[in-house]
Amino acid sequence: MKDSDRQHEALHELGCGCCRRAFLGAVGAVAGGITLRYASLAAAGEAADAPDAKREPATVRAAFLYAPSDTLRAPGAWWSWPGNDFDAEGRQAQYTKRLKEIDEKLGMRILVDQTPLYSDQSVAQFLGEVQKSKPDGLLLIPLHNTTFRQLDRILAELTPKEADEGETPVLQIPTIVFSTLGVHHGSVKKYQRPGLSFIQTLDDLEAVEYGMRMINTAWRMRTSRILSIAGAAEPAEATVAPLGTKVRRLPLKRFVDEVTGTEVTDAVKQLAQSYREGAKQILEPADPEILTAAKVHFACKRLLEVERANAIMIDCLRRGEFMPCMSFMTLRDEGIPAGCENDLAATLTLMLVQYLFDRPGFQANPCYDTERNHFFASHCTSASKLFGTTGPQEPYLLRNYAHTNDPTCVPQVLWREGEEVTMAHYYPGEKPQLFIYTGTVARWYEMPPVGGCRTNVAFTINEHDDVCDASGHHNVVFYGNYAKQLRRFAQLYGITVRT
């Protein structure tokens, strides 16, 4: 059995409808570093405090490193790289303006030091302030070759003194370093290390924006709550290491009661009608099943609101007419991660992809076409806005759930042939891992004759000659080739990348 499959089986114990003791035990045993806390959770109808209710936005401390140009204008002064016609002060003003735009766009706080770091005293003061305030991340912008000595000093101070044998320790504060082209000469391999994202290219503030987005994403993961609905046990709450996402557990009865108590209002009828009108074709479901699917969605939204959660996962198998597949399509289209079968690792992956790229993921079962060398992914729900919340809607059919005779309504989303895709799976714990694959959509299949689940997509895998070497269950597939960006996130947060 592959390592990823073992991890998934263990993590899936969290979503099997087990008792509270098993829930807490599974989280602790599987993730290793996951810390648990019991909480007096809100009763039905009462709002609990959100994890991020009183938190400040993600904060990044930004500093420029260079000697003021006036100090280098004496006769015989040695400028070194980038040369004496480089306007460091002008670049600082240019970059600061752009950082303000990034700050506003991402809704975070980038605190830019106006005075550049150069002297040993200024660096010591900076380090003292950083160690005291503990920002969510650092952005360091050296604008003179000689200031890389000071950069190295900062990184050394942020490096933990102890690490496992053979491992490079992760920096204590995630750090982005941006060096525009022609400032530093020589190797930069030592800057490609855990906890650090090193960017060296000409004035590419888009790359810096992604660095800020990575830090903001980690903050969002830490301040988010997943609503886990499974089993019959009393409520409990856990914190998932290392990113710190909260998981609030509620019993299935709470979900059932919410659905049955949802009245058929005009809003519910309008949603059901939008499902009908949006569908390319309606096959099995009749009006009552479509209406029930709309009720389920309103119940899910109500639970998210009451429990102040940012994502949801449900032990959804064998839920009969209350299958949440249409709701999960709608939630993902709205940018709300929704995980099938109460799968924690898959739901965390959906969150990561949504927060980093505004792309909804397709959590799917794996199958392998050995003759065409295609990975065949299928499940009974998928987002339809696969290009993101503001993108177009892909065609979908209204179908019944593929594995029961109960009256149900689920989507079959038709994926676009020729579109590049990424497939990922994040596993939390003391030594987190992120599996990353890329490929191109080859086709989707009519069902029948193909078996599996209602939505399906077959695609190539770039990382392996034999697609059967790709690992994982409930991997998350999404539009676009984002392998490089995911690898950067993994490096910044000390996550091992696997393929």
VOVO-37924 format. One record per residue (C-alpha): x, y, z; residue in three letters. Coordinates in steps of 0.02 Angstrom, whole numbers, padded with zeros to 5 digits, always signed. Layout:
residues N
XYZALA
...
end
This chain:
residues 499
+00000+00000+00000MET
+00065+00174-00044LYS
+00108+00294+00097ASP
-00025+00417+00042SER
-00157+00281+00043ASP
-00109+00230+00221ARG
-00120+00411+00276GLN
-00289+00430+00194HIS
-00359+00273+00276GLU
-00304+00335+00446ALA
-00369+00511+00420LEU
-00532+00442+00353HIS
-00566+00370+00525GLU
-00606+00549+00572LEU
-00751+00548+00450GLY
-00824+00376+00472CYS
-00965+00422+00591GLY
-00866+00359+00739CYS
-00892+00406+00920CYS
-00817+00558+01005ARG
-00675+00456+01081ARG
-00630+00386+00911ALA
-00642+00560+00835PHE
-00518+00634+00958LEU
-00406+00482+00953GLY
-00401+00476+00764ALA
-00351+00659+00752VAL
-00213+00639+00880GLY
-00146+00472+00817ALA
-00143+00515+00633VAL
-00082+00692+00632ALA
+00040+00670+00774GLY
+00063+00855+00803GLY
-00123+00893+00813ILE
-00171+00968+00979THR
-00344+00942+01051LEU
-00454+01048+01160ARG
-00628+01017+01223TYR
-00753+01157+01203ALA
-00926+01194+01265SER
-01004+01211+01094LEU
-01158+01309+01051ALA
-01324+01221+01057ALA
-01432+01219+00902ALA
-01478+01395+00854GLY
-01341+01478+00956GLU
-01190+01557+00870ALA
-01017+01505+00926ALA
-00869+01623+00921ASP
-00780+01616+00755ALA
-00596+01569+00760PRO
-00552+01733+00676ASP
-00686+01841+00759ALA
-00564+01949+00857LYS
-00405+01925+00757ARG
-00311+02059+00665GLU
-00278+02032+00478PRO
-00123+01937+00425ALA
+00026+02050+00460THR
+00188+02055+00361VAL
+00338+02160+00412ARG
+00429+02225+00259ALA
+00604+02301+00255ALA
+00725+02361+00122PHE
+00911+02327+00140LEU
+01034+02448+00060TYR
+01155+02586+00097ALA
+01083+02759+00062PRO
+01150+02818-00104SER
+01223+02977-00028ASP
+01345+02872+00074THR
+01417+02798-00087LEU
+01449+02960-00181ARG
+01619+03000-00111ALA
+01765+02992-00235PRO
+01827+02813-00251GLY
+01673+02737-00167ALA
+01638+02558-00219TRP
+01457+02528-00268TRP
+01471+02345-00317SER
+01312+02271-00392TRP
+01187+02341-00449PRO
+01301+02485-00500GLY
+01309+02673-00473ASN
+01163+02715-00588ASP
+01041+02608-00487PHE
+00913+02714-00394ASP
+00882+02617-00234ALA
+00774+02754-00157GLU
+00670+02761-00316GLY
+00646+02574-00313ARG
+00592+02580-00132GLN
+00460+02711-00173ALA
+00401+02611-00325GLN
+00390+02447-00230TYR
+00309+02527-00077THR
+00168+02596-00184LYS
+00139+02424-00260ARG
+00143+02341-00089LEU
+00005+02458-00031LYS
-00101+02398-00177GLU
-00065+02216-00132ILE
-00107+02253+00050ASP
-00278+02321+00001GLU
-00313+02185-00128LYS
-00280+02041-00009LEU
-00354+02123+00146GLY
-00195+02102+00247MET
-00074+02220+00332ARG
+00098+02248+00255ILE
+00199+02360+00371LEU
+00340+02438+00270VAL
+00492+02510+00361ASP
+00531+02679+00285GLN
+00714+02678+00340THR
+00820+02547+00250PRO
+00920+02421+00351LEU
+01106+02433+00330TYR
+01203+02453+00492SER
+01225+02315+00618ASP
+01129+02420+00744GLN
+00978+02442+00628SER
+00973+02255+00593VAL
+00983+02213+00778ALA
+00840+02332+00815GLN
+00737+02257+00674PHE
+00766+02081+00738LEU
+00718+02131+00914GLY
+00555+02208+00855GLU
+00515+02057+00746VAL
+00548+01932+00885GLN
+00434+02032+00999LYS
+00289+02065+00879SER
+00297+01896+00789LYS
+00216+01947+00624PRO
+00139+01815+00512ASP
+00278+01839+00387GLY
+00426+01944+00331LEU
+00465+02026+00165LEU
+00648+02072+00143LEU
+00704+02170-00011ILE
+00893+02189-00029PRO
+00941+02324-00154LEU
+01130+02312-00139HIS
+01243+02161-00154ASN
+01337+02198+00007THR
+01176+02196+00109THR
+01158+02010+00079PHE
+01275+01996+00228ARG
+01140+02077+00334GLN
+01007+01969+00253LEU
+01106+01814+00302ASP
+01117+01878+00480ARG
+00928+01899+00490ILE
+00897+01725+00421LEU
+01023+01650+00542ALA
+00934+01731+00689GLU
+00768+01660+00628LEU
+00836+01484+00610THR
+00795+01365+00755PRO
+00950+01300+00840LYS
+00889+01120+00846GLU
+00833+01012+00700ALA
+00820+00828+00658ASP
+00980+00754+00589GLU
+00996+00786+00403GLY
+00852+00910+00398GLU
+00860+01097+00368THR
+00756+01182+00502PRO
+00608+01289+00450VAL
+00628+01474+00484LEU
+00532+01532+00637GLN
+00442+01664+00533ILE
+00394+01628+00351PRO
+00501+01745+00246THR
+00491+01809+00068ILE
+00651+01881-00006VAL
+00637+01983-00166PHE
+00796+02032-00256SER
+00773+02120-00422THR
+00888+02056-00559LEU
+01065+02122-00556GLY
+01077+02160-00371VAL
+01157+01997-00314HIS
+01287+01895-00406HIS
+01329+01715-00369GLY
+01235+01562-00311SER
+01070+01578-00220VAL
+01046+01393-00184LYS
+01064+01420+00003LYS
+00907+01527-00003TYR
+00803+01384-00070GLN
+00763+01314+00100ARG
+00613+01278+00213PRO
+00528+01434+00280GLY
+00597+01545+00142LEU
+00534+01591-00031SER
+00672+01675-00132PHE
+00624+01777-00286ILE
+00757+01845-00403GLN
+00693+01924-00563THR
+00671+02098-00637LEU
+00543+02201-00540ASP
+00414+02060-00534ASP
+00294+02120-00401LEU
+00169+01989-00459GLU
+00284+01858-00385ALA
+00292+01960-00225VAL
+00103+01968-00223GLU
+00096+01779-00229TYR
+00218+01776-00084GLY
+00099+01885+00015MET
-00046+01775-00040ARG
+00043+01622+00029MET
+00064+01705+00199ILE
-00116+01765+00195ASN
-00175+01590+00150THR
-00085+01512+00298ALA
-00164+01644+00410TRP
-00335+01606+00336ARG
-00309+01420+00364MET
-00260+01453+00545ARG
-00410+01565+00578THR
-00536+01456+00487SER
-00657+01327+00555ARG
-00716+01170+00467ILE
-00888+01109+00517LEU
-00879+00919+00528SER
-01048+00831+00530ILE
-01039+00646+00569ALA
-01092+00512+00691GLY
-01199+00526+00846ALA
-01070+00587+00972ALA
-01084+00748+01070GLU
-00997+00901+00997PRO
-00808+00922+01012ALA
-00676+01033+00936GLU
-00497+01000+00882ALA
-00354+01100+00809THR
-00261+01025+00661VAL
-00073+01050+00659ALA
+00030+01124+00587PRO
-00077+01258+00501LEU
-00197+01269+00649GLY
-00367+01248+00566THR
-00509+01217+00689LYS
-00627+01069+00664VAL
-00796+01080+00750ARG
-00886+00914+00761ARG
-01077+00905+00760LEU
-01187+00748+00756PRO
-01280+00697+00599LEU
-01445+00722+00688LYS
-01410+00908+00691ARG
-01397+00909+00502PHE
-01554+00803+00479VAL
-01652+00914+00597ASP
-01594+01068+00504GLU
-01650+00998+00336VAL
-01818+00937+00398THR
-01848+01103+00485GLY
-01810+01205+00329THR
-01971+01277+00259GLU
-02005+01283+00072VAL
-01991+01470+00056THR
-01988+01573-00103ASP
-01797+01576-00089ALA
-01791+01386-00083VAL
-01907+01375-00233LYS
-01800+01501-00328GLN
-01642+01400-00296LEU
-01727+01241-00356ALA
-01784+01333-00511GLN
-01608+01397-00542SER
-01545+01217-00534TYR
-01673+01169-00667ARG
-01640+01318-00779GLU
-01450+01304-00763GLY
-01446+01120-00811ALA
-01404+01071-00988LYS
-01519+00922-00964GLN
-01623+00845-00824ILE
-01617+00656-00827LEU
-01675+00560-00674GLU
-01727+00689-00541PRO
-01907+00748-00529ALA
-01963+00913-00452ASP
-01978+00848-00272PRO
-01796+00787-00274GLU
-01734+00953-00344ILE
-01832+01047-00212LEU
-01759+00939-00073THR
-01584+00973-00140ALA
-01620+01159-00124ALA
-01681+01134+00055LYS
-01520+01041+00096VAL
-01420+01188+00032HIS
-01513+01312+00142PHE
-01484+01194+00290ALA
-01297+01188+00254CYS
-01286+01377+00240LYS
-01382+01396+00403ARG
-01264+01278+00495LEU
-01113+01369+00426LEU
-01187+01534+00485GLU
-01239+01476+00657VAL
-01075+01387+00692GLU
-00974+01526+00609ARG
-00880+01403+00502ALA
-00783+01437+00343ASN
-00797+01262+00269ALA
-00902+01106+00290ILE
-00881+00918+00275MET
-01016+00789+00302ILE
-01022+00600+00322ASP
-01134+00604+00170CYS
-01139+00423+00112LEU
-01307+00336+00135ARG
-01395+00498+00178ARG
-01537+00454+00059GLY
-01636+00603-00006GLU
-01530+00718+00102PHE
-01372+00695-00002MET
-01286+00867-00004PRO
-01211+00851-00179CYS
-01305+00998-00257MET
-01268+01106-00105SER
-01084+01062-00115PHE
-01082+01115-00298MET
-01161+01281-00250THR
-01050+01308-00098LEU
-00892+01276-00198ARG
-00956+01394-00334ASP
-00972+01525-00197GLU
-00792+01494-00138GLY
-00841+01393+00016ILE
-00743+01228+00031PRO
-00858+01079+00052ALA
-00784+00906+00080GLY
-00868+00742+00040CYS
-00875+00593+00160GLU
-00810+00696+00306ASN
-00634+00678+00237ASP
-00521+00798+00334LEU
-00367+00792+00222ALA
-00471+00819+00066ALA
-00566+00964+00146THR
-00403+01046+00200LEU
-00341+01027+00022THR
-00500+01108-00045LEU
-00471+01253+00075MET
-00289+01272+00024LEU
-00330+01275-00161VAL
-00476+01395-00137GLN
-00377+01517-00030TYR
-00221+01514-00138LEU
-00297+01518-00312PHE
-00485+01553-00298ASP
-00511+01386-00385ARG
-00638+01260-00320PRO
-00573+01084-00311GLY
-00652+00920-00366PHE
-00629+00790-00230GLN
-00634+00624-00321ALA
-00610+00437-00313ASN
-00464+00372-00417PRO
-00467+00251-00562CYS
-00336+00216-00696TYR
-00363+00193-00882ASP
-00215+00078-00918THR
-00237+00080-01107GLU
-00252+00268-01133ARG
-00137+00306-00985ASN
-00266+00423-00909HIS
-00308+00458-00728PHE
-00498+00440-00711PHE
-00571+00543-00567ALA
-00755+00532-00520SER
-00874+00586-00382HIS
-01057+00634-00371CYS
-01026+00820-00347THR
-00914+00951-00423SER
-00908+01140-00431ALA
-00975+01209-00594SER
-00876+01372-00586LYS
-00712+01284-00613LEU
-00621+01444-00661PHE
-00665+01526-00494GLY
-00807+01620-00412THR
-00810+01756-00546THR
-00782+01637-00692GLY
-00904+01554-00812PRO
-01011+01406-00765GLN
-00972+01241-00848GLU
-01120+01140-00915PRO
-01200+01016-00796TYR
-01335+00884-00799LEU
-01456+00846-00658LEU
-01440+00663-00611ARG
-01485+00548-00469ASN
-01351+00485-00349TYR
-01259+00342-00433ALA
-01255+00220-00287HIS
-01431+00213-00216THR
-01611+00194-00272ASN
-01668+00333-00156ASP
-01744+00487-00241PRO
-01597+00607-00255THR
-01528+00750-00359CYS
-01342+00774-00396VAL
-01244+00866-00532PRO
-01143+00790-00672GLN
-01024+00930-00720VAL
-00947+00921-00893LEU
-00763+00965-00883TRP
-00680+01056-01027ARG
-00569+00952-01140GLU
-00393+01018-01167GLY
-00391+01117-01004GLU
-00235+01103-00896GLU
-00267+01036-00722VAL
-00176+01013-00557THR
-00211+00870-00437MET
-00159+00891-00255ALA
-00181+00811-00086HIS
-00122+00889+00077TYR
-00092+00780+00229TYR
-00072+00872+00396PRO
+00031+00819+00547GLY
+00204+00838+00624GLU
+00281+00806+00454LYS
+00150+00867+00331PRO
+00153+00812+00150GLN
+00081+00881-00010LEU
+00058+00770-00163PHE
+00060+00870-00326ILE
+00022+00814-00504TYR
-00018+00906-00664THR
-00097+00856-00829GLY
-00223+00897-00964THR
-00406+00851-00975VAL
-00429+00717-01108ALA
-00617+00692-01096ARG
-00769+00659-00989TRP
-00879+00505-01012TYR
-01065+00478-01032GLU
-01133+00379-00884MET
-01181+00246-00931PRO
-01088+00164-01015PRO
-00948+00214-00898VAL
-00965+00168-00715GLY
-00908+00258-00557GLY
-00985+00420-00496CYS
-01088+00549-00591ARG
-00956+00683-00625THR
-00801+00611-00705ASN
-00647+00678-00791VAL
-00503+00586-00873ALA
-00335+00673-00887PHE
-00151+00642-00918THR
-00017+00646-00783ILE
+00144+00738-00822ASN
+00246+00675-00675GLU
+00242+00489-00718HIS
+00262+00388-00876ASP
+00136+00264-00804ASP
-00018+00351-00733VAL
-00040+00204-00614CYS
+00107+00272-00514ASP
+00003+00423-00459ALA
-00048+00405-00276SER
-00194+00453-00168GLY
-00379+00436-00134HIS
-00497+00585-00134HIS
-00364+00690-00220ASN
-00422+00866-00267VAL
-00420+00912-00452VAL
-00438+01091-00515PHE
-00415+01193-00672TYR
-00243+01267-00710GLY
-00062+01214-00689ASN
-00015+01274-00515TYR
+00123+01150-00472ALA
+00258+01283-00456LYS
+00151+01390-00341GLN
+00103+01242-00232LEU
+00286+01191-00217ARG
+00328+01367-00161ARG
+00194+01361-00027PHE
+00258+01191+00031ALA
+00436+01257+00044GLN
+00381+01412+00139LEU
+00289+01308+00269TYR
+00404+01157+00281GLY
+00288+01036+00191ILE
+00366+00887+00102THR
+00316+00877-00081VAL
+00279+00706-00154ARG
+00226+00645-00326THR
end
